[in-house]
Amino acid sequence: MKRLIIADTGPLIIFAKSARLSMLSEMTSQILVTNTVMHECTDDTNKPGTNLILKAFEDQTLTLIDDVELNEALNKTLLDDGEKSAIALAMHMNDQKPSILIDEVRGRNVAKKNGLIVIGSAGILIAAKKMGLIQNVEQIIIEWQSLGYFVSQPLIEEVLIKAGERNTPRP
């Protein structure tokens, strides 16, 4: 069953920069993006990936949705505005059991503390491989790193083991 995804800025940017927004949409029933996240992704049209994100809104790969009001506790967190808006929307829509696509550790922790289903960009790659949409997770992670996206070495090792591309972590 394909899931409803509420996306944060970082994952949208890296999927766009690596021309994989269409793969992401194949895996989901719908990708919702708050106004705040959309502006974080697209305000600077000179940044790589921006035009692909704008096109994804035009062709309805991404669905723009109004921000919902932040509760006081969420508003006091040290998260950026995009993370706050994505988490607030996921909390608001929790009866529909959306997944929140978020990579930043603090944001993931806040989302989990609020009972949300959290998935990261690397988790999407594992799922895409299991669905046969990609053949090799490691190549994509290397590409993402070349595009300036940070993925810690321990996370890379964990993801490659889960994707069946490593048996044990490298020393």
For each residue, the residues with C-beta under 8 A, 3 or more apart:
1:
2: 27 28 29
3: 28 29 97 98 99 117
4: 28 29 30 32 93 96 97 98 99
5: 24 28 30 31 32 98 99 100 101 119
6: 31 32 33 34 86 89 90 93 98 99 100 101
7: 11 12 31 32 33 37 62 86 100 101
8: 11 12 37 82 83 86 100 101 102 103 104 107
9: 12 13 37 40 41 80 82 83
10: 13 14 102 103 104 121 149
11: 7 8 14 15 101 102 103 120 121 124
12: 7 8 9 15 16 21 33 37 41 53 62 101
13: 9 10 16 17 41 47 49 53
14: 10 11 17 18 49 121 144 147 149
15: 11 12 18 20 21 23 24 121 124
16: 12 13 19 20 21 41 48 49 50 52 53 56
17: 13 14 48 49 52 144 147 149
18: 14 15 140 143 144 147
19: 16 22 52
20: 15 16 23 24 140
21: 12 15 16 24 25 52 53 56 61 62
22: 19 25 26 61
23: 15 20 26 27 128 133 134
24: 5 15 20 21 27 28 31 124
25: 21 22 28 31 56 61 62
26: 22 23 131 133
27: 2 23 24 124 127 128 131 133
28: 2 3 4 5 24 25 31
29: 2 3 4
30: 4 5 63
31: 5 6 7 24 25 28 61 62 63 101
32: 4 5 6 7 62 63 65 89 98
33: 6 7 12 37 38 41 57 62 63 64 65
34: 6 37 38 64 65 66 67 68 82 85 86 88 89
35: 38 39 64 65 66 67 85
36: 39 40 67 81 82 84 85
37: 7 8 9 12 33 34 40 41 82 85 86
38: 33 34 35 41 42 53 57 62 64
39: 35 36 42 43
40: 9 36 37 43 80 81 82
41: 9 12 13 16 33 37 38 49 50 53
42: 38 39 45 50 53 54
43: 39 40
44: 47 50
45: 42 50 51 54
46: 50
47: 13 44 50
48: 16 17 147
49: 13 14 16 17 41 52 53
50: 16 41 42 44 45 46 47 53 54
51: 45 54 55
52: 16 17 19 21 49 55 56
53: 12 13 16 21 38 41 42 49 50 56 57 62
54: 42 45 50 51 57 58
55: 51 52 58 59
56: 16 21 25 52 53 59 61 62
57: 33 38 53 54 60 61 62 64
58: 54 55
59: 55 56
60: 57 63
61: 21 22 25 31 56 57
62: 7 12 21 25 31 32 33 38 53 56 57
63: 30 31 32 33 60
64: 33 34 35 38 57
65: 32 33 34 35 89
66: 34 35
67: 34 35 36 85 88 89
68: 34 85 88 89 92
69: 88
70: 74 75 84 85 88
71: 74 75 88 91
72: 75 76
73: 76 77
74: 70 71 77 79 84 87 88 91 110 114
75: 70 71 72 84
76: 72 73
77: 73 74 84 106 110
78: 106
79: 74 83 84 87 104 106 107 110
80: 9 40 83 84 104
81: 36 40 84 85
82: 8 9 34 36 37 40 85 86
83: 8 9 79 80 86 87 102 104 106 107 110
84: 36 70 74 75 77 79 80 81 87 88
85: 34 35 36 37 67 68 70 81 82 88 89
86: 6 7 8 34 37 82 83 89 90 100 102 107
87: 74 79 83 84 90 91 100 102 107 110 111 114 116
88: 34 67 68 69 70 71 74 84 85 91 92
89: 6 32 34 65 67 68 85 86 92 93
90: 6 86 87 93 94 98 100 111 114 116
91: 71 74 87 88 94 114 116
92: 68 88 89
93: 4 6 89 90 96 98
94: 90 91 97 98 115 116
95:
96: 4 93
97: 3 4 94 117
98: 3 4 5 6 32 90 93 94 116 117
99: 3 4 5 6 116 117 118 119
100: 5 6 7 8 86 87 90 111 116 117 118 119
101: 5 6 7 8 11 12 31 119 120 121 124
102: 8 10 11 83 86 87 107 108 111 118 120
103: 8 10 11 107 108 120 121 122
104: 8 10 79 80 83 107 108
105: 108 109
106: 77 78 79 83 109 110
107: 8 79 83 86 87 102 103 104 110 111
108: 102 103 104 105 111 112 118 120
109: 105 106 112 113
110: 74 77 79 83 87 106 107 113 114
111: 87 90 100 102 107 108 114 116 118
112: 108 109 115 116 118
113: 109 110
114: 74 87 90 91 110 111
115: 94 112
116: 87 90 91 94 98 99 100 111 112
117: 3 97 98 99 100
118: 99 100 102 108 111 112
119: 5 99 100 101 123 124 127
120: 11 101 102 103 108 123 124
121: 10 11 14 15 101 103 124 125 144 149
122: 103 125 126 137 141 151 155 156 159
123: 119 120 126 127 159
124: 11 15 24 27 101 119 120 121 127 128
125: 121 122 128 129 134 137 140 141 159 163
126: 122 123 129 130 137 159 162 163
127: 27 119 123 124 130 131
128: 23 27 124 125 131 133 134
129: 125 126 132 133 134 135 136 137 163 164
130: 126 127
131: 26 27 127 128
132: 129
133: 23 26 27 128 129
134: 23 125 128 129 137 140
135: 129
136: 129 139 140 165
137: 122 125 126 129 134 140 141 159 160 163 165
138: 141 142 156 160 163 165
139: 136 142 143
140: 18 20 125 134 136 137 143 144
141: 122 125 137 138 144 145 151 156 159
142: 138 139 145 146
143: 18 139 140 146 147
144: 14 17 18 121 140 141 147 149 151
145: 141 142 148 149 150 151
146: 142 143
147: 14 17 18 48 143 144
148: 145
149: 10 14 17 121 144 145
150: 145
151: 122 141 144 145 155 156
152: 155 156
153: 156 157
154: 157 158 169
155: 122 151 152 158 159
156: 122 138 141 151 152 153 159 160
157: 153 154 160 161 166 169 170
158: 154 155 161 162 169
159: 122 123 125 126 137 141 155 156 162 163
160: 137 138 156 157 163 165 166
161: 157 158 164 165 166 167 168 169
162: 126 158 159
163: 125 126 129 137 138 159 160
164: 129 161
165: 136 137 138 160 161
166: 157 160 161 169 170
167: 161
168: 161
169: 154 157 158 161 166
170: 157 166
171:
